[in-house]
Amino acid sequence: MLEIAFVAAGGYCLLRCLAARHGCPAMLEDLLHGGMCAAMVAMLAGVPADPWGVQLTVFAVAGAWYAVRLVRSDGGSRRWAAWPQMVMMAAMCWMLLPDMGGAHASMPGMDVPGRASSAITSAVTGSLVLLLGAAAPVWALRSVAANGVPVTPGAPAPRSPFGSAGVAVCQAVMAAAMAAVLAAMLVR
């Protein structure tokens, strides 16, 4: 199920790059999220992370970019939009850190013998689960608010699947799926 969620979200981001007319920052975000979804599918499938740390570097730079956007935003919805993105990129970095006991120690095909989970690892992972778990329903509610669509059966369809409502749904799916992966790491 999680792989399907990431494939769908990543595909949406890449289609949005091709179909929508939006500026460079939005296109960069879509490419980052498409890459993040591809990396998550690879992790879930048990494909080892790249040995050179390219993924880790890309997601660390992306997280820093979102942090700068968070600090430089004028507040309100722009600030809201930056923090969950930053948390998602931080979660990607956390899962890619082999020496910290991240995904490599607890996902299928990524077992590292002799590596025990520490209290710090559990605390960071749990914090990421809570933050992403809280962001998912908020993104879902934002998708409804973006189109002024009431939460009732038979509500009118959004004007464009690549508008702000579609993006919010995609973000909700990614946040929920990442929270689920991180939660599975805690229980394992």
C-alpha positions in Angstrom: 0.0 0.0 0.0 2.7 2.5 0.9 4.6 1.8 -2.4 1.4 2.6 -4.3 0.9 5.8 -2.3 4.5 6.9 -3.1 4.2 5.9 -6.8 0.9 7.9 -7.1 2.3 11.0 -5.3 5.5 10.9 -7.2 3.7 10.4 -10.5 1.4 13.3 -9.7 4.4 15.6 -9.0 6.1 14.7 -12.2 2.9 15.1 -14.2 2.4 18.5 -12.6 5.8 19.5 -13.8 4.8 18.6 -17.3 1.2 19.8 -17.3 1.0 22.8 -15.1 2.3 26.3 -15.8 4.0 27.4 -12.6 7.3 29.1 -11.7 10.7 27.6 -11.0 10.3 27.2 -7.2 7.1 25.2 -7.6 8.6 23.1 -10.3 11.7 22.5 -8.1 9.4 21.4 -5.3 7.6 19.0 -7.6 10.9 17.5 -8.8 12.1 17.2 -5.2 8.9 15.4 -4.1 9.0 13.2 -7.2 12.6 12.2 -6.2 11.6 11.7 -2.6 8.8 9.4 -3.6 11.1 7.4 -5.9 13.6 7.1 -3.0 10.9 5.9 -0.7 9.7 3.3 -3.2 13.3 2.1 -3.5 13.7 2.0 0.3 10.5 0.0 0.7 11.6 -2.4 -2.0 14.8 -3.0 -0.2 17.1 -1.3 -2.7 20.2 -0.2 -0.8 20.8 3.6 -0.6 23.5 5.0 -2.8 27.0 4.5 -1.3 28.1 8.0 -2.2 25.5 9.9 -0.2 24.0 11.7 -3.2 20.4 11.1 -2.0 21.4 12.3 1.5 23.0 15.4 0.1 20.1 16.3 -2.2 17.5 15.9 0.6 19.7 17.8 3.1 20.0 20.7 0.7 16.3 20.5 0.0 15.6 20.6 3.8 17.9 23.6 4.2 16.1 25.4 1.3 12.7 24.8 3.0 14.2 26.1 6.3 15.3 29.3 4.6 11.9 29.6 3.0 10.4 29.1 6.5 12.5 31.8 8.0 12.1 34.3 5.1 8.3 33.8 4.7 5.9 36.5 5.5 4.0 34.2 7.8 0.5 32.7 7.4 0.0 30.1 4.6 3.5 30.4 3.2 5.1 29.6 6.6 2.7 26.7 7.0 3.6 25.3 3.6 7.4 25.4 4.4 7.6 23.6 7.7 6.0 20.2 6.7 8.2 20.2 3.6 11.2 20.8 5.8 10.1 17.9 8.1 9.6 15.6 5.1 13.1 16.3 3.8 14.5 15.9 7.3 12.7 12.5 7.6 14.3 11.5 4.3 17.7 12.4 5.6 17.0 10.6 8.9 16.0 7.4 7.0 19.1 7.6 4.8 21.6 7.9 7.6 23.1 4.4 8.0 25.2 5.3 11.0 22.2 6.7 13.0 20.1 3.5 12.8 17.6 4.9 10.4 15.8 3.0 7.7 18.7 0.8 7.0 18.3 -0.9 10.3 14.7 -1.6 10.2 13.3 -1.8 6.6 13.1 -5.0 4.6 16.4 -5.8 2.9 18.3 -3.1 4.9 19.2 -5.1 8.0 22.5 -4.1 9.6 23.7 -6.8 12.0 24.4 -5.7 15.5 22.8 -2.3 15.3 20.4 -1.7 18.2 17.9 1.0 18.4 18.8 3.7 20.9 16.5 6.0 22.9 17.7 9.0 20.8 16.9 7.2 17.6 13.5 6.3 18.9 12.8 9.8 20.1 13.8 11.4 16.7 11.8 8.8 14.8 8.8 9.3 17.1 9.0 13.1 16.7 9.0 12.8 12.9 6.0 10.4 13.1 4.1 12.9 15.2 5.0 15.9 13.0 4.2 14.2 9.7 1.1 12.5 11.2 -0.2 16.0 12.3 0.6 17.5 8.9 -1.3 14.9 6.9 -4.8 15.8 8.1 -4.0 19.5 7.9 -3.0 19.1 4.3 -6.2 17.2 3.6 -8.3 20.0 5.1 -6.3 22.5 3.1 -7.2 20.7 -0.1 -10.9 21.1 0.8 -10.4 24.8 1.7 -8.4 25.5 -1.5 -11.4 24.9 -3.7 -14.1 25.9 -1.3 -15.5 22.4 -1.7 -17.8 21.3 1.1 -17.1 18.0 2.7 -20.3 16.3 1.5 -21.0 13.6 -1.1 -21.6 14.9 -4.5 -19.6 18.0 -4.0 -18.4 19.8 -7.2 -15.1 18.6 -8.7 -12.1 20.9 -8.5 -11.3 22.9 -11.5 -7.8 21.5 -12.1 -6.2 18.4 -10.6 -2.9 20.4 -10.6 -4.2 23.3 -8.6 -3.7 24.0 -4.9 -6.2 21.4 -3.9 -4.4 18.7 -5.8 -1.1 19.7 -4.4 -2.5 19.6 -0.9 -3.9 16.1 -1.4 -0.5 15.0 -2.7 1.2 16.5 0.3 -1.3 14.8 2.6 -0.6 11.4 1.0 3.2 11.8 1.2 3.1 13.0 4.9 0.8 10.1 5.9 2.8 7.5 4.0 6.1 8.7 5.5 4.6 8.8 9.0 3.5 5.2 8.5 7.0 4.1 7.3 8.6 5.8 10.3 6.0 4.4 12.7 6.8 0.9 11.3 10.5 1.6 12.1 9.5 2.3 15.7 7.6 -0.9 16.2 10.1 -3.2 14.6 
